[in-house]
Amino acid sequence: MSKTLAVRSLAAFAVCFGAWVAYTQNQPPAQPSKVNKLANDLYELEGDGGNVAVYLTDEGVIVVDDKFERNYNDIMADIKKLTDKPVKYVLNTHQHGDHTGGNEKMKANGVQVIVHRNARVNMVAGKQPGLPHVSFTDQAQVYLGGKEVDAYYNGRGHTNGDVVIYFPALRVLHTGDLFTTNGQGNVAPFIDYNGMGSAAEWTKTLDGVLKLDFDTVIPGHGPISKKADLQKYRDGFEKMQTGIRAMSRQGKGRDDVLKMLVADFGWAPSGLGTNSLDRVIAELK
């Protein structure tokens, strides 16, 4: 890569990352989370920011994602209602601030933070606080108090560092933002191209995820779902890819594509997902 291109790429990343940070920080005041019990010793904190998983063991707590920084005290208060054991590990599903915002305070309290290598690289480039202690490439396992939690990387999608977190004994999967839902079956993803996400590769990534043996899904955002919901999302995503490619071959422009996405897949006419539409169309041509 030439020096000029490298400088331009870094500048573009900085501008777009700044926009993402502004989005994640310019939010309403934190709202209390709803605590949902999913299985023995496994809970979900649903609400403001990304969904959090809390896994209790006799030796401590394993947490998946930690919302915005402003949610830290509420997360810890919710956990203290469930156990007097300390949080030992946090696994981030990806680098965005609505999933990693509590990292810095977690680290200050001796918690080990784990993330995919690509996500950590993105966090360093974006000068995000709360850099993880540990990164991995394909998979990682955490063992605590006789329990196991697995993290798997299957490829690009929302970003280039998305992992799913698997609770094998409970047949539960936390997908991060590889799967988000409003409970109505819409397929309206946000592809973070400045985080090296990919609309073209997303379905292949989900194919790998779906090979795991699970029943219950904790999405990155939205209500608790089932494996069939994730399969439906994956199939809808493929239909969306096919529709965009067909319209591109027909010479249809962005406005026509957006109308199709709003009508058929539940996209919002404006918002984060729509902001990346030009790049989605270009990638899928």
C-alpha positions as CSV (number, residue, x, y, z in Angstrom):
1,M,0.0,0.0,0.0
2,S,1.3,3.4,-0.9
3,K,2.0,6.0,1.9
4,T,-0.7,8.3,0.4
5,L,-3.3,5.5,0.3
6,A,-2.4,4.4,3.9
7,V,-2.8,8.0,5.2
8,R,-6.2,8.3,3.4
9,S,-7.3,5.0,4.8
10,L,-6.3,5.9,8.3
11,A,-8.0,9.3,7.9
12,A,-11.2,7.7,6.7
13,F,-11.1,5.2,9.6
14,A,-10.6,8.1,12.1
15,V,-13.6,10.1,10.7
16,C,-16.0,7.1,10.6
17,F,-14.8,5.8,14.0
18,G,-15.4,9.3,15.4
19,A,-18.9,9.2,14.0
20,W,-19.5,5.8,15.7
21,V,-18.1,7.1,19.0
22,A,-20.4,10.1,18.7
23,Y,-23.3,7.8,18.1
24,T,-22.6,5.5,21.1
25,Q,-22.0,8.5,23.4
26,N,-24.9,10.6,22.3
27,Q,-27.5,8.4,23.8
28,P,-30.3,8.9,26.4
29,P,-29.4,8.4,30.1
30,A,-28.9,4.8,31.1
31,Q,-32.1,2.8,31.8
32,P,-32.2,-0.1,34.2
33,S,-31.7,-3.5,32.6
34,K,-34.3,-6.3,32.7
35,V,-32.7,-9.4,34.3
36,N,-33.8,-12.6,32.5
37,K,-33.0,-16.0,33.9
38,L,-32.2,-18.3,30.9
39,A,-30.9,-21.5,32.7
40,N,-29.3,-22.6,35.9
41,D,-26.7,-19.9,36.7
42,L,-27.1,-18.1,33.4
43,Y,-28.8,-14.7,33.2
44,E,-29.2,-12.0,30.6
45,L,-29.2,-8.2,31.2
46,E,-31.5,-6.8,28.5
47,G,-31.9,-3.1,27.7
48,D,-29.7,-0.1,27.2
49,G,-26.6,-1.0,25.1
50,G,-25.9,-4.6,24.0
51,N,-27.3,-7.6,25.7
52,V,-25.1,-8.9,28.5
53,A,-24.8,-12.5,29.6
54,V,-23.9,-13.3,33.2
55,Y,-22.7,-16.9,34.1
56,L,-22.4,-17.7,37.8
57,T,-19.9,-20.2,39.1
58,D,-18.6,-21.1,42.6
59,E,-15.3,-19.4,41.9
60,G,-16.6,-16.2,40.2
61,V,-18.6,-14.7,37.4
62,I,-18.1,-14.8,33.6
63,V,-19.6,-11.9,31.7
64,V,-20.3,-11.5,28.0
65,D,-20.2,-7.8,26.9
66,D,-20.5,-4.9,29.3
67,K,-22.7,-2.3,27.5
68,F,-21.7,1.5,27.6
69,E,-19.4,2.9,30.3
70,R,-22.5,4.6,31.9
71,N,-24.0,1.1,32.5
72,Y,-21.2,-0.2,34.6
73,N,-22.6,0.5,38.0
74,D,-26.0,-0.9,37.1
75,I,-24.4,-4.1,35.7
76,M,-22.5,-4.6,38.9
77,A,-25.5,-4.0,41.0
78,D,-27.5,-6.5,39.0
79,I,-24.8,-9.1,39.4
80,K,-24.5,-8.5,43.2
81,K,-28.2,-9.3,43.5
82,L,-27.4,-12.7,42.0
83,T,-24.2,-13.7,43.7
84,D,-21.5,-12.4,46.1
85,K,-18.8,-13.8,43.9
86,P,-16.5,-11.4,41.9
87,V,-16.5,-11.0,38.2
88,K,-13.4,-12.8,36.9
89,Y,-13.7,-12.6,33.1
90,V,-15.4,-10.4,30.4
91,L,-15.6,-11.7,26.9
92,N,-16.4,-9.0,24.3
93,T,-18.3,-10.1,21.1
94,H,-16.7,-7.3,19.2
95,Q,-15.2,-3.8,19.7
96,H,-18.1,-1.4,19.6
97,G,-18.6,0.8,22.6
98,D,-22.1,-0.4,23.4
99,H,-20.5,-3.8,24.1
100,T,-17.1,-2.8,25.5
101,G,-17.9,0.4,27.4
102,G,-17.5,-1.1,30.8
103,N,-14.1,-2.7,30.0
104,E,-12.0,0.0,31.6
105,K,-13.8,-0.2,35.0
106,M,-13.8,-4.0,34.8
107,K,-10.1,-4.0,34.3
108,A,-9.6,-1.6,37.2
109,N,-11.3,-4.2,39.4
110,G,-9.0,-7.0,38.3
111,V,-11.2,-8.5,35.7
112,Q,-9.6,-10.3,32.7
113,V,-11.0,-9.0,29.4
114,I,-10.9,-11.3,26.3
115,V,-11.6,-10.4,22.6
116,H,-10.8,-11.5,19.1
117,R,-7.5,-10.3,17.8
118,N,-9.1,-8.3,15.0
119,A,-11.4,-6.5,17.4
120,R,-8.4,-5.6,19.6
121,V,-6.5,-4.2,16.6
122,N,-9.6,-2.1,15.8
123,M,-9.8,-0.9,19.4
124,V,-6.1,0.2,19.3
125,A,-6.6,2.0,16.0
126,G,-9.7,3.8,17.4
127,K,-7.9,4.6,20.6
128,Q,-10.7,3.0,22.6
129,P,-10.3,2.6,26.4
130,G,-10.5,-0.7,28.1
131,L,-8.2,-2.7,25.8
132,P,-8.5,-6.4,26.4
133,H,-5.7,-8.3,28.2
134,V,-6.1,-11.4,26.0
135,S,-6.9,-11.9,22.3
136,F,-7.3,-15.0,20.1
137,T,-7.7,-15.9,16.5
138,D,-10.0,-18.9,16.0
139,Q,-11.4,-20.0,19.3
140,A,-10.8,-19.7,23.1
141,Q,-12.1,-21.5,26.1
142,V,-12.6,-20.1,29.6
143,Y,-12.9,-22.6,32.5
144,L,-14.0,-21.4,35.9
145,G,-15.6,-23.2,38.9
146,G,-16.1,-26.4,36.9
147,K,-17.9,-24.6,34.1
148,E,-16.9,-23.9,30.5
149,V,-17.5,-21.0,28.1
150,D,-16.3,-21.1,24.5
151,A,-15.6,-18.3,22.1
152,Y,-15.6,-18.9,18.3
153,Y,-14.6,-16.8,15.3
154,N,-16.3,-17.8,12.1
155,G,-15.4,-14.9,9.8
156,R,-16.5,-11.4,8.9
157,G,-20.0,-9.9,9.2
158,H,-20.9,-6.9,11.4
159,T,-17.1,-6.3,11.8
160,N,-14.0,-8.4,11.1
161,G,-13.8,-9.3,14.8
162,D,-17.2,-10.8,15.7
163,V,-17.2,-13.8,17.9
164,V,-20.0,-15.9,19.3
165,I,-20.0,-17.1,22.9
166,Y,-21.2,-20.6,23.5
167,F,-22.4,-22.1,26.8
168,P,-22.1,-25.8,25.8
169,A,-23.6,-27.3,29.0
170,L,-26.7,-25.1,28.6
171,R,-27.0,-25.1,24.8
172,V,-27.1,-21.3,24.8
173,L,-25.3,-19.0,22.3
174,H,-24.6,-15.2,22.5
175,T,-24.2,-14.0,19.0
176,G,-23.2,-10.4,19.5
177,D,-24.3,-8.2,16.6
178,L,-24.0,-11.0,14.1
179,F,-27.7,-11.4,15.0
180,T,-29.9,-8.6,16.2
181,T,-33.7,-8.7,16.3
182,N,-36.8,-6.7,17.1
183,G,-38.7,-10.0,17.4
184,Q,-40.5,-9.4,14.1
185,G,-38.2,-11.3,11.8
186,N,-36.7,-8.2,10.1
187,V,-33.3,-8.4,8.5
188,A,-31.7,-4.9,8.9
189,P,-28.1,-5.4,9.8
190,F,-25.4,-2.7,10.3
191,I,-22.3,-3.5,8.4
192,D,-19.4,-1.5,9.9
193,Y,-17.1,-1.2,6.9
194,N,-14.6,0.8,8.9
195,G,-14.4,-2.2,11.3
196,M,-13.8,-4.3,8.2
197,G,-17.3,-5.8,8.2
198,S,-18.8,-7.6,5.1
199,A,-22.3,-8.0,3.7
200,A,-21.0,-10.6,1.2
201,E,-19.4,-12.8,3.8
202,W,-22.0,-12.5,6.6
203,T,-24.1,-15.5,5.5
204,K,-21.0,-17.8,5.3
205,T,-20.1,-16.7,8.8
206,L,-23.6,-17.5,10.1
207,D,-23.3,-20.9,8.4
208,G,-20.4,-21.7,10.7
209,V,-22.2,-20.4,13.7
210,L,-25.3,-22.6,13.0
211,K,-23.2,-25.7,13.1
212,L,-23.0,-25.4,16.9
213,D,-25.4,-27.3,19.0
214,F,-27.7,-24.8,20.7
215,D,-31.3,-24.0,21.3
216,T,-31.4,-20.6,22.9
217,V,-29.9,-17.4,21.4
218,I,-28.9,-14.2,23.1
219,P,-28.8,-11.6,20.3
220,G,-26.6,-8.6,20.4
221,H,-29.7,-6.5,20.7
222,G,-33.3,-7.5,21.1
223,P,-35.3,-10.3,22.8
224,I,-34.2,-13.8,23.6
225,S,-34.6,-16.0,20.5
226,K,-34.3,-19.6,19.2
227,K,-31.9,-21.3,16.8
228,A,-34.8,-21.3,14.2
229,D,-34.8,-17.5,14.5
230,L,-31.1,-17.3,13.7
231,Q,-31.6,-19.6,10.7
232,K,-34.5,-17.5,9.5
233,Y,-32.3,-14.4,9.8
234,R,-29.5,-16.0,7.9
235,D,-31.9,-17.1,5.1
236,G,-33.4,-13.6,5.0
237,F,-29.9,-12.1,4.7
238,E,-29.2,-14.3,1.7
239,K,-32.5,-13.2,0.1
240,M,-31.5,-9.6,0.8
241,Q,-28.1,-10.1,-0.9
242,T,-29.8,-11.7,-3.9
243,G,-32.2,-8.8,-4.2
244,I,-29.5,-6.1,-4.1
245,R,-27.5,-8.0,-6.7
246,A,-30.5,-8.3,-9.0
247,M,-31.3,-4.6,-8.7
248,S,-27.7,-3.7,-9.4
249,R,-27.8,-5.8,-12.6
250,Q,-31.0,-4.0,-13.6
251,G,-29.3,-0.7,-13.2
252,K,-31.4,0.4,-10.2
253,G,-30.0,3.1,-8.0
254,R,-29.7,3.5,-4.3
255,D,-33.1,5.0,-3.8
256,D,-34.8,2.0,-5.4
257,V,-32.7,-0.4,-3.4
258,L,-33.5,1.4,-0.2
259,K,-37.3,1.2,-1.0
260,M,-36.9,-2.6,-1.5
261,L,-35.0,-3.0,1.8
262,V,-37.6,-0.9,3.8
263,A,-40.6,-2.8,2.2
264,D,-39.2,-6.3,2.2
265,F,-36.7,-6.5,5.1
266,G,-37.7,-3.9,7.6
267,W,-34.9,-1.5,7.2
268,A,-35.3,2.0,8.7
269,P,-35.4,4.7,6.0
270,S,-32.5,6.4,7.9
271,G,-30.1,5.3,10.5
272,L,-26.8,3.5,11.1
273,G,-27.6,0.6,8.7
274,T,-28.7,3.0,5.9
275,N,-25.5,5.0,6.3
276,S,-23.5,2.0,5.0
277,L,-25.9,1.2,2.1
278,D,-23.7,2.6,-0.7
279,R,-20.9,0.4,0.4
280,V,-23.2,-2.6,0.7
281,I,-24.4,-2.1,-2.8
282,A,-20.8,-1.7,-4.1
283,E,-19.7,-4.9,-2.3
284,L,-22.5,-7.0,-3.5
285,K,-22.4,-5.9,-7.2
